[in-house]
Amino acid sequence: MKEKYIEFQHEGDTLEAYLAVDANQSKQLPGIMISHTWRGRSDFECDKARNLAALGYVGFAIDLYGKGIMGGSPDESAALMQPFIDDRAKLQGRMAAALDVLKQQEEVNPDSVVAMGYCFGGLCVLDLARAGADIAGVASFHGLLGAPSNITEPQIKSKVLILHGNDDPMAPTDDVIAIQKELTAANADWQFHNYGNTMHAFTNPQANDPGFGTVYSEQADRRSWRSFMQFLDEAFDAG
């Protein structure tokens, strides 16, 4: 496995992405950008990058808060996330900057890129699509779904996959209905997979707080990953 860290700048902040790729590959490969949870980029996202590299992709785990910055508690994570929730244009710009960095990497086929995200990262990749990014697809795992106020008519070019827990208190039914209407109005190629008896953070084995609404589900984790693999096949075939 070849691994490297890549620093880049956006609006005065120094950010750092983690790239993983099969060291034996010499040709350009499809790239998969991974957007982190509200904690910041952690071993969870880097492990996903390595898993994807083992499958023949370039895994690219991005950092939105700043190099080395992570939340150590729910309050700290919420404080790091909130400025981006309040300023969705900034969030969209930062995601676009990270996407540009990924496409510039010599290991990556810039015409074959998908973005995936978890929790807050799910919102991030959905906003990337809403902003009209030139990307093959975006996939949200138990992501936040609320639409940004700065984009009234999304120009979505990519395929969209949303993987959602039906009992997720952070993405309630009203948000589910609203985003389905939003994607339909935008004439997007979208899928929405709703897992019954499933809460937020269902892909995270460390999640075990029913009172907060975050509980791991081995079944939903497995099902959502299989759906994502199929989504990658379709997105890159179309690309």
Steps between C-alpha positions, in 0.01 A plus 500: 500500500623846405392771741562873507373818663424803284472852640292767328361841579148638503403847624810524715469158663756222456324173428635149462372206297607137535545299179525121475557295183632159402874551461510251212267708285664712232194625312256770609213362707153621599518724807266491798493804726392426859347780706516460877251498785454797729811396697741574215713260299587199713621142467143411399524695172861401437406134542230548237762649267724197550210261446414672174864497390504124551202479263684684222402859564688802632368575848517867598391591855465876526522742790259794516585651839876547468809286529497299821172647627250253644218514750567310821141510626152551355510866605838556332387321184180704486701821539729401212210406271267792574684772302459288186133438572457876538699582184417241239670702225827465691437127540433462128813697413716289728360177355566629147859586598556150638353348185740704287794372705388141453466543124852641483661189648702298251345174622145616423294497182343847533203394287410217740437636848234429761455668839366321806435631848387399846261699723612863454707371208182376338366854500832617356488269198134578438588870496782425258243350264254785560770748401534332161837330548637312202507161670365155415308444822451581866398262778375602845519253789262601785551858390326821594255589225389862544522715188724810493334840474758629251405256219136533402522298177767229527677412175585141579721324246590192703320186603380513861476220755360559848533223761278582796384353830124529533527584871776761459400796721751726323332457161127484578219405265434858391862526380467167318190615312653839424822367349314248288289783362811713454686231304196423287449869417868518401447201267785321675580131468438413866451203727387499862550186710314508831600240761232406752567494875825689436632816666770754419866392468405145401838439331705585809572198724571737790152656488290377793295786640127442436411809703702716262375306198833347393509119485709268286312251281706218352221419258452857375877547483535192280199582281604861447854404398366252245272769359794738481709244309222465244468878484873531420465252216217704348661839558831404342338316211310817419816704536 
